[in-house]
Amino acid sequence: MHKIILLIDFAEDYSRSLLKGITKYAREHGPWVFCQMPLFHRETLGVDGILNWARDWEADGIIGQLYNDSSVEKIVRAGIPVIAQDFKERFTEIPNITGAHVATGAMAADYFLKKGFRQFAFYGFKHIVWSRERAEGFDERVSRSGYTVHYFEHEEYSSSDLWYYKPSSLSKWLSSLPKPIAILTCDDRMGQHITEACRHSGIRIPEEVAVLGVDNDEMLCELSDPPLSSIMQDAEKGGYDAAQLLDHLIRKDIDTFYDIIVEPMQVITRQSTDIYATHDEYIASSLKYIHQNIDKNLQVDEVVRQVPLSRRSLEMRFQQVIGYPIYKYIQNLRMEKFSKKLLETDLTVFEIAMDLGLSDTKNIARQFKQIKGCTPLEYRHRYLAGK
C-alpha cells in the first residue's frame, strides 16, 4: 500500500481533475492512502516541515505544487519520489506535471483566425512558464498568418489582487486596443479580469472584445459576465499518468523519470467568443441570427430573410467573407455545440439532438463524424474515459 502526500490547490478545477485521474489509478492499482495537505503548509511549514511530516507519516511519495528554488534538493536527497505540478517554472531535478502550453496557445490562435479576427491580444504573466509558453504559441501562429499580438503582462501572480473592481491600467489598455479584437488570457481567472474590466469600461463582449481563457473551470467561466469561453485540457488523464509514473518510481521499476504532459482538448465556446469578426453589416447580422438560433432546426432560408439581399447575393457575400457556405457554417457551429454537450452532460445523443431542435439523429451523427472524424459516442469516450 502506497502512502501519498498531495500538496495541491484543491479549489482549482484543473487540480481537481488531476486528482480524479490520480484516484482512478489508485483504485485500479492500489490500495493507496492519501494525505491531502493544503497549500498553506507550503508557506507555514516550508520544505523542511513537509519532509518531517512525510518522514513521520512514512510517506512513499509526494505530488504537489513546490517553489522553484534550491530547497527541492532536500526532497531529492531524502529519497522520497516526488512529482511537481508546474507552479512557476519546470524543475530539472524531478518530474513535472506540465502542459503542452505552446500547443494550447496555437489552438487559441487557430480558433480566433477561423472566426475571422485580424487583431489579437494576450493577457497574462511574463515570468510563469504556463503563461509565457501559451503566449508564445499564440504569437507564433498569429504571426505566421501575418498579424501581430498586443500584450498586457503582469510581473507576478497574486490571488489576492482585487484591482479590477476600480479603474485600472488594464481598463485603459482595453480601451486603447483596436476593435474588434480577440484576447487570449493565460487562464480562466485572468479571463474573468478581462470581462470585469470590459463591463466597467463599457466595452461590449463579444462584439468589440472576444475573450478566451484556459482550463475550462466551469465555476469561474459561468461566474463571468458574460460566460467565458475556455480551452479544456485533459487534466484527468494527466493525473492518471502522473500516478502511474509515481507508482513506477516508488517500486523502482524505472531508472529515469520523464515529464507528464497535459494536452489541450478543445475550445468550449460560451458567450464571450460566440461571434464572428466582420465589418460587413449584412454578414454580421446573419451571423448574429445564426448564433442566437442554433439550438433550433435552423435553415438557410431563415437566415436569408434577416437581410435585404437575395439568397444568391447573400450566399456569394457569405462565401467571400467567411470562406464557406451558410449551410456549412451552421453545420460546423451545430457540431461545436453538440460536442460541448457531449463532454459537459451525460445526455444521450438523441437527447442532445432534441436540445438542438433536431430529430434526425442518424444524420447528425453522420455530420459529426465528417467533422470530428469519429462518432459522438467515440468522441465522448475518447475524452472522458481516458485515452
Backbone torsions as a table, in degrees:
resi	resn	phi	psi	omega
1	MET	NA	126.8	178.1
2	HIS	-88.4	142.7	175.2
3	LYS	-114.5	115.5	-169.3
4	ILE	-119.6	131.1	172.7
5	ILE	-92.0	129.3	176.8
6	LEU	-111.1	111.0	179.0
7	LEU	-109.3	79.4	-168.5
8	ILE	-135.6	153.1	175.9
9	ASP	-79.4	97.4	-174.5
10	PHE	-71.9	-8.4	179.1
11	ALA	-82.3	-18.2	-177.5
12	GLU	-85.3	137.5	179.5
13	ASP	-64.5	-37.8	179.0
14	TYR	-59.7	-46.5	-179.2
15	SER	-67.0	-36.5	177.7
16	ARG	-65.5	-34.8	176.4
17	SER	-67.5	-39.3	173.6
18	LEU	-57.6	-44.0	-179.0
19	LEU	-62.1	-37.2	177.3
20	LYS	-59.1	-44.1	179.3
21	GLY	-67.2	-40.0	179.1
22	ILE	-62.2	-47.9	-178.1
23	THR	-69.3	-30.5	176.6
24	LYS	-63.4	-45.0	177.7
25	TYR	-63.5	-40.8	-178.8
26	ALA	-62.1	-39.3	178.4
27	ARG	-65.5	-37.0	-177.2
28	GLU	-77.0	-29.2	-172.1
29	HIS	-125.8	6.6	-175.6
30	GLY	-81.5	-155.6	15.8
31	PRO	-81.4	145.9	172.0
32	TRP	-116.5	151.6	175.0
33	VAL	-119.1	136.6	-176.0
34	PHE	-116.8	142.4	168.2
35	CYS	-112.4	109.4	-178.7
36	GLN	-85.7	103.2	-175.0
37	MET	-99.0	114.7	180.0
38	PRO	-59.4	153.9	-175.8
39	LEU	-62.8	-24.9	-177.7
40	PHE	-64.9	-18.1	175.3
41	HIS	-65.2	-28.0	178.3
42	ARG	-63.7	-38.4	179.9
43	GLU	-80.4	-40.9	-173.2
44	THR	-83.2	-37.7	-177.6
45	LEU	-95.6	-32.2	-175.0
46	GLY	71.3	178.4	-178.8
47	VAL	-62.3	-38.9	179.9
48	ASP	-61.1	-43.2	180.0
49	GLY	-66.1	-39.7	178.5
50	ILE	-64.5	-41.9	178.2
51	LEU	-63.8	-41.1	177.2
52	ASN	-61.5	-43.1	177.0
53	TRP	-59.4	-45.9	-178.7
54	ALA	-62.4	-40.3	179.4
55	ARG	-67.5	-44.8	-179.1
56	ASP	-62.5	-38.2	-178.4
57	TRP	-84.8	-8.8	-177.0
58	GLU	60.0	48.6	-179.3
59	ALA	-68.0	145.1	177.8
60	ASP	-94.5	-21.8	-178.0
61	GLY	-166.2	166.3	-178.4
62	ILE	-136.0	135.1	168.7
63	ILE	-124.3	124.7	-177.6
64	GLY	-174.1	173.8	174.1
65	GLN	-89.5	118.7	-176.2
66	LEU	-123.1	152.5	175.6
67	TYR	-72.4	143.8	179.7
68	ASN	-85.6	73.2	176.8
69	ASP	-138.9	-178.4	-173.6
70	SER	-66.5	-14.6	-177.5
71	SER	-64.4	-21.1	179.1
72	VAL	-63.0	-24.9	178.6
73	GLU	-61.7	-28.2	177.4
74	LYS	-63.6	-38.8	178.2
75	ILE	-67.5	-42.1	178.9
76	VAL	-60.6	-45.7	-179.8
77	ARG	-65.9	-28.6	-180.0
78	ALA	-70.5	-16.7	176.0
79	GLY	80.1	13.7	178.5
80	ILE	-92.8	119.8	178.6
81	PRO	-58.0	132.9	-177.6
82	VAL	-141.2	142.4	174.8
83	ILE	-124.3	130.2	-176.4
84	ALA	-100.6	134.8	169.2
85	GLN	-82.4	124.6	-172.2
86	ASP	-59.8	117.9	-172.9
87	PHE	-103.2	-51.0	174.3
88	LYS	-126.7	-49.3	176.8
89	GLU	-137.8	162.0	176.2
90	ARG	-76.2	148.1	173.9
91	PHE	-86.3	154.0	172.5
92	THR	-104.7	-20.9	-175.5
93	GLU	-84.2	-22.8	-176.4
94	ILE	-137.5	160.5	179.0
95	PRO	-69.7	153.2	-178.6
96	ASN	-118.6	145.4	161.0
97	ILE	-93.8	106.5	-175.0
98	THR	-127.8	-168.2	-177.3
99	GLY	-134.1	162.9	172.3
100	ALA	-82.3	68.9	-169.4
101	HIS	-66.1	-38.2	178.2
102	VAL	-62.9	-42.2	178.5
103	ALA	-64.7	-34.6	177.7
104	THR	-64.0	-45.0	177.1
105	GLY	-62.2	-40.1	178.8
106	ALA	-65.3	-38.7	177.5
107	MET	-60.7	-41.5	178.4
108	ALA	-62.7	-43.8	179.8
109	ALA	-62.1	-45.8	179.4
110	ASP	-59.9	-41.1	180.0
111	TYR	-60.5	-47.2	-178.6
112	PHE	-71.2	-38.7	179.3
113	LEU	-61.8	-39.5	178.4
114	LYS	-67.2	-22.6	177.6
115	LYS	-87.6	4.6	173.6
116	GLY	89.1	8.5	-179.0
117	PHE	-73.8	145.0	178.6
118	ARG	-126.4	-1.1	178.9
119	GLN	-130.4	133.7	-168.0
120	PHE	-138.1	154.2	177.0
121	ALA	-149.8	158.2	177.5
122	PHE	-130.5	139.1	179.6
123	TYR	-128.4	118.8	-177.8
124	GLY	-173.3	-141.7	-176.0
125	PHE	-126.2	144.0	-177.8
126	LYS	-75.7	-38.0	-165.5
127	HIS	-114.5	31.3	175.5
128	ILE	-124.5	128.5	-168.3
129	VAL	-57.2	-44.6	-174.7
130	TRP	-71.0	-28.2	175.3
131	SER	-77.7	-47.6	-177.2
132	ARG	-59.2	-45.1	-176.3
133	GLU	-74.4	-31.4	173.8
134	ARG	-64.0	-39.7	176.6
135	ALA	-63.3	-40.9	-179.7
136	GLU	-62.7	-45.6	179.5
137	GLY	-64.3	-38.7	178.4
138	PHE	-65.3	-48.1	-177.3
139	ASP	-64.6	-43.1	-177.5
140	GLU	-61.2	-45.0	-177.8
141	ARG	-71.3	-38.5	177.4
142	VAL	-65.4	-43.9	-179.8
143	SER	-64.0	-38.1	178.7
144	ARG	-61.2	-28.4	179.1
145	SER	-88.2	1.1	174.5
146	GLY	94.4	17.7	-178.1
147	TYR	-122.6	172.6	-179.8
148	THR	-122.1	163.5	-178.2
149	VAL	-116.4	130.9	172.5
150	HIS	-87.2	144.2	-175.0
151	TYR	-123.5	142.4	164.7
152	PHE	-136.5	106.9	-174.3
153	GLU	-126.9	128.6	175.8
154	HIS	-78.7	157.2	176.5
155	GLU	-79.0	-39.7	-174.0
156	GLU	-128.0	160.3	177.4
157	TYR	-101.3	123.9	-179.3
158	SER	-135.7	117.6	-179.0
159	SER	-75.5	-11.4	-177.3
160	SER	-101.2	6.9	-176.1
161	ASP	-74.9	116.3	-178.6
162	LEU	-112.9	24.4	-176.0
163	TRP	-58.1	-28.6	-167.9
164	TYR	-75.9	0.3	174.1
165	TYR	-89.7	5.1	179.3
166	LYS	-142.0	164.7	179.4
167	PRO	-53.7	141.3	-173.4
168	SER	-150.4	171.9	176.1
169	SER	-65.7	-28.8	177.5
170	LEU	-65.1	-43.3	178.5
171	SER	-59.6	-42.1	179.1
172	LYS	-64.7	-40.9	179.0
173	TRP	-62.6	-46.0	-179.6
174	LEU	-61.2	-40.3	-179.8
175	SER	-67.4	-29.3	-176.8
176	SER	-82.1	-15.3	-175.0
177	LEU	-71.6	147.3	173.5
178	PRO	-66.5	148.9	-177.3
179	LYS	-123.8	149.8	-6.1
180	PRO	-74.5	152.5	-177.4
181	ILE	-138.3	147.7	179.0
182	ALA	-105.8	123.8	-177.5
183	ILE	-114.9	124.6	169.1
184	LEU	-96.2	129.0	173.9
185	THR	-106.4	151.6	-172.4
186	CYS	-66.5	-25.6	174.4
187	ASP	-156.4	179.5	-174.9
188	ASP	-70.3	-33.0	179.1
189	ARG	-61.8	-42.2	178.4
190	MET	-71.1	-30.5	174.4
191	GLY	-61.6	-39.3	177.5
192	GLN	-66.5	-33.6	173.8
193	HIS	-57.2	-44.4	-178.4
194	ILE	-64.4	-46.3	-178.4
195	THR	-63.9	-37.0	177.2
196	GLU	-65.1	-47.8	-178.4
197	ALA	-63.3	-38.8	178.0
198	CYS	-64.4	-41.3	-179.8
199	ARG	-62.7	-43.3	-179.6
200	HIS	-69.3	-25.6	-177.5
201	SER	-96.4	-0.2	-179.9
202	GLY	72.8	24.9	178.5
203	ILE	-92.3	127.2	-174.0
204	ARG	-80.5	132.7	175.2
205	ILE	-116.7	127.3	7.1
206	PRO	-98.7	6.4	-172.8
207	GLU	-61.1	-41.8	-179.7
208	GLU	-101.3	-38.6	-179.9
209	VAL	-131.0	121.0	173.0
210	ALA	-99.8	132.1	-172.1
211	VAL	-122.2	131.0	179.6
212	LEU	-128.6	126.8	176.8
213	GLY	-101.0	-171.7	177.9
214	VAL	-136.5	140.3	175.3
215	ASP	112.4	-22.1	-178.5
216	ASN	52.1	49.5	173.4
217	ASP	-75.3	102.4	-169.6
218	GLU	-59.1	-37.5	-179.6
219	MET	-63.0	-48.1	179.0
220	LEU	-65.6	-42.1	-176.9
221	CYS	-64.3	-39.5	-179.8
222	GLU	-79.6	-26.1	177.0
223	LEU	-70.2	-29.2	179.3
224	SER	-61.6	149.2	177.6
225	ASP	-124.8	104.4	3.0
226	PRO	-79.7	169.8	178.8
227	PRO	-52.7	139.5	-169.8
228	LEU	-92.9	128.2	170.1
229	SER	-71.4	151.2	-176.2
230	SER	-156.9	157.9	176.9
231	ILE	-91.1	120.3	177.9
232	MET	-80.0	134.6	177.6
233	GLN	-112.3	154.3	-177.5
234	ASP	-86.7	59.7	-174.7
235	ALA	-67.8	-32.9	-179.8
236	GLU	-62.8	-42.9	176.4
237	LYS	-64.2	-37.1	177.0
238	GLY	-60.8	-41.1	177.3
239	GLY	-64.9	-40.0	178.3
240	TYR	-63.0	-46.7	-179.5
241	ASP	-65.4	-35.2	178.6
242	ALA	-66.4	-41.6	178.3
243	ALA	-63.9	-38.1	178.0
244	GLN	-64.1	-43.3	178.3
245	LEU	-63.6	-44.5	-179.9
246	LEU	-61.9	-38.4	177.1
247	ASP	-59.4	-45.9	179.1
248	HIS	-63.6	-40.1	-179.7
249	LEU	-66.3	-40.3	179.0
250	ILE	-65.5	-41.8	-178.6
251	ARG	-80.9	-6.5	-177.9
252	LYS	60.0	39.1	178.1
253	ASP	-79.5	-18.6	-177.8
254	ILE	-130.0	152.8	-178.0
255	ASP	-94.2	-27.5	-177.8
256	THR	-126.1	154.5	179.0
257	PHE	-103.8	170.5	178.5
258	TYR	-147.3	161.5	179.6
259	ASP	-83.1	148.1	173.7
260	ILE	-93.9	123.2	-176.1
261	ILE	-106.2	119.0	176.2
262	VAL	-89.6	121.3	-175.0
263	GLU	-91.6	146.0	170.5
264	PRO	-70.9	143.6	-177.5
265	MET	-101.6	-62.1	-179.6
266	GLN	-164.7	164.5	174.9
267	VAL	-84.5	128.0	173.4
268	ILE	-96.8	110.6	-174.6
269	THR	-85.0	124.9	170.1
270	ARG	-121.5	-165.9	-170.3
271	GLN	-65.0	-26.7	-173.3
272	SER	-66.6	-16.5	176.3
273	THR	-129.5	11.4	-171.8
274	ASP	-80.1	67.0	-177.2
275	ILE	-160.8	160.4	171.8
276	TYR	-116.0	132.3	-175.3
277	ALA	-82.2	116.2	176.7
278	THR	-157.6	149.2	176.7
279	HIS	-95.9	-2.4	178.1
280	ASP	-79.2	112.9	-173.0
281	GLU	-63.6	-33.6	-179.2
282	TYR	-72.6	-39.2	177.4
283	ILE	-68.9	-41.4	178.7
284	ALA	-60.8	-41.7	178.6
285	SER	-65.0	-41.1	178.7
286	SER	-64.0	-44.2	-179.0
287	LEU	-65.4	-40.4	178.2
288	LYS	-60.7	-42.5	179.0
289	TYR	-64.5	-41.3	178.9
290	ILE	-61.0	-47.2	-177.7
291	HIS	-66.2	-34.3	-179.6
292	GLN	-76.1	-20.0	-174.2
293	ASN	-122.5	17.8	-175.8
294	ILE	-68.3	-20.2	179.2
295	ASP	-84.8	11.6	174.0
296	LYS	-114.8	169.0	179.0
297	ASN	-78.6	69.4	-171.5
298	LEU	-70.3	135.5	178.2
299	GLN	-118.8	158.5	-177.1
300	VAL	-60.7	-38.8	-178.8
301	ASP	-58.3	-36.1	179.5
302	GLU	-66.4	-36.7	178.4
303	VAL	-67.5	-42.7	-179.0
304	VAL	-59.5	-35.9	-177.5
305	ARG	-68.3	-10.4	-177.5
306	GLN	-85.1	-10.1	-177.4
307	VAL	-133.0	153.6	-178.8
308	PRO	-82.9	54.3	178.6
309	LEU	-132.8	153.8	173.4
310	SER	-70.4	162.7	179.6
311	ARG	-60.6	-42.4	-178.6
312	ARG	-63.1	-43.6	-179.3
313	SER	-63.3	-44.5	-179.7
314	LEU	-66.8	-41.1	179.2
315	GLU	-59.6	-45.7	-178.5
316	MET	-65.6	-41.9	-179.9
317	ARG	-65.7	-42.7	-179.8
318	PHE	-62.8	-44.6	179.1
319	GLN	-61.4	-40.1	-178.0
320	GLN	-68.3	-41.9	-176.0
321	VAL	-81.6	-47.1	-172.8
322	ILE	-87.9	-33.9	178.6
323	GLY	104.4	-7.5	174.3
324	TYR	-155.6	167.7	-171.8
325	PRO	-67.6	165.0	179.7
326	ILE	-59.2	-46.0	-176.8
327	TYR	-60.9	-34.5	-178.9
328	LYS	-71.4	-38.5	177.3
329	TYR	-62.7	-44.2	177.3
330	ILE	-60.2	-44.6	-179.3
331	GLN	-62.3	-45.2	-179.2
332	ASN	-64.7	-43.1	179.6
333	LEU	-65.5	-39.4	178.4
334	ARG	-61.9	-42.1	179.6
335	MET	-68.8	-31.1	176.0
336	GLU	-64.5	-45.7	177.3
337	LYS	-65.0	-39.8	-179.2
338	PHE	-62.6	-46.6	-178.4
339	SER	-66.1	-34.9	177.3
340	LYS	-61.8	-44.1	179.4
341	LYS	-68.7	-32.7	177.0
342	LEU	-59.7	-39.4	-176.3
343	LEU	-87.0	-26.8	-173.8
344	GLU	-99.9	-9.8	179.7
345	THR	-132.5	170.1	173.5
346	ASP	-107.0	20.9	178.1
347	LEU	-65.0	149.5	175.5
348	THR	-72.9	166.2	177.3
349	VAL	-58.6	-41.1	179.1
350	PHE	-62.7	-44.7	-178.7
351	GLU	-64.9	-38.7	177.7
352	ILE	-65.8	-41.6	177.9
353	ALA	-59.6	-41.3	178.3
354	MET	-63.1	-39.7	178.5
355	ASP	-60.9	-30.7	-179.9
356	LEU	-93.1	11.3	176.3
357	GLY	74.9	24.6	-176.6
358	LEU	-116.2	147.9	179.4
359	SER	-118.2	-18.8	-177.7
360	ASP	-91.6	85.8	-176.7
361	THR	-67.6	-30.4	179.3
362	LYS	-64.9	-41.6	-178.8
363	ASN	-68.4	-41.6	-179.1
364	ILE	-69.8	-33.0	176.0
365	ALA	-65.9	-36.9	178.2
366	ARG	-66.7	-44.7	178.1
367	GLN	-62.6	-40.4	179.5
368	PHE	-60.3	-43.9	-178.9
369	LYS	-66.8	-35.7	178.1
370	GLN	-62.2	-38.2	-176.2
371	ILE	-86.2	-43.9	-174.3
372	LYS	-95.5	-15.0	178.3
373	GLY	82.8	8.2	178.8
374	CYS	-157.2	168.4	178.7
375	THR	-75.7	162.1	177.8
376	PRO	-55.9	-42.0	-179.0
377	LEU	-69.6	-37.3	175.5
378	GLU	-63.8	-38.5	178.7
379	TYR	-63.2	-47.4	179.4
380	ARG	-61.8	-44.4	-178.3
381	HIS	-65.5	-39.5	-177.1
382	ARG	-60.5	-40.3	-174.2
383	TYR	-96.7	-20.3	-176.2
384	LEU	-108.6	-19.1	-178.1
385	ALA	-104.1	8.6	-179.1
386	GLY	86.4	125.2	-176.4
387	LYS	-69.7	NA	NA
